[in-house]
Amino acid sequence: MDFEEHDFTNFEEFNKMMDEMLYPPNFIKIFPTMDSFREWVSVGEREDIETILKLYEQHELYEHCVVIKEELNKK
């Protein structure tokens, strides 16, 4: 994602950029390893992790769903 293309003074443009960044198939790219993704998931509260699981299932990110479920089972 090229941030130079975005006008951060425009609220709608900023929201669009944030949506793109947080879109699960894009968001997972910020984690260099599955362990770093696991660490991020592990700090969440149970309710948040359940929400993340549903979202990642919708996007068919099943490898990540396994990690999310494992962390959910620890809560």
C-alpha positions as CSV (number, residue, x, y, z in Angstrom):
1,M,0.0,0.0,0.0
2,D,1.4,3.3,-1.0
3,F,0.5,6.0,1.5
4,E,1.7,8.8,-0.7
5,E,-1.4,8.2,-2.9
6,H,-3.7,9.2,0.0
7,D,-4.9,12.6,1.2
8,F,-4.9,12.3,4.9
9,T,-6.6,15.7,5.3
10,N,-9.7,14.2,3.6
11,F,-11.6,12.2,6.2
12,E,-13.3,9.9,3.6
13,E,-9.9,9.2,2.0
14,F,-8.4,8.4,5.4
15,N,-11.3,6.0,6.2
16,K,-10.9,4.3,2.8
17,M,-7.2,3.8,3.4
18,M,-7.8,2.4,6.9
19,D,-10.4,0.0,5.5
20,E,-7.9,-1.2,2.9
21,M,-5.2,-1.7,5.5
22,L,-7.5,-3.5,8.0
23,Y,-9.0,-5.8,5.3
24,P,-8.0,-9.2,6.6
25,P,-6.2,-10.4,3.4
26,N,-4.1,-7.1,3.6
27,F,-3.8,-7.0,7.4
28,I,-2.1,-10.4,7.6
29,K,0.7,-9.2,5.5
30,I,2.0,-7.0,8.3
31,F,3.0,-10.1,10.3
32,P,6.3,-11.6,9.1
33,T,5.5,-15.0,10.6
34,M,2.5,-17.0,11.8
35,D,4.0,-16.8,15.3
36,S,3.9,-13.0,15.2
37,F,0.3,-13.2,14.1
38,R,-0.4,-15.6,17.0
39,E,1.2,-13.2,19.5
40,W,-1.1,-10.4,18.2
41,V,-4.2,-12.6,18.6
42,S,-3.2,-13.8,22.0
43,V,-3.4,-10.3,23.6
44,G,-7.0,-9.9,22.6
45,E,-10.0,-10.5,24.8
46,R,-12.2,-13.5,24.2
47,E,-15.0,-11.5,22.6
48,D,-12.5,-9.7,20.3
49,I,-10.9,-13.0,19.2
50,E,-14.3,-14.5,18.5
51,T,-15.1,-11.5,16.2
52,I,-11.8,-11.9,14.5
53,L,-12.4,-15.6,13.9
54,K,-15.8,-14.9,12.2
55,L,-14.2,-12.2,10.0
56,Y,-11.3,-14.4,9.0
57,E,-13.6,-17.3,8.2
58,Q,-15.6,-15.1,5.9
59,H,-12.4,-14.3,4.0
60,E,-11.4,-18.0,4.0
61,L,-8.1,-17.4,5.8
62,Y,-8.3,-20.9,7.3
63,E,-4.6,-21.2,8.2
64,H,-5.0,-18.1,10.3
65,C,-8.4,-19.4,11.7
66,V,-6.5,-22.4,13.1
67,V,-4.2,-20.1,15.0
68,I,-7.1,-17.9,16.2
69,K,-9.0,-21.0,17.4
70,E,-6.0,-22.3,19.3
71,E,-5.6,-18.9,21.1
72,L,-9.3,-18.8,21.7
73,N,-9.1,-22.2,23.4
74,K,-6.5,-20.8,25.8
75,K,-8.9,-18.1,27.1
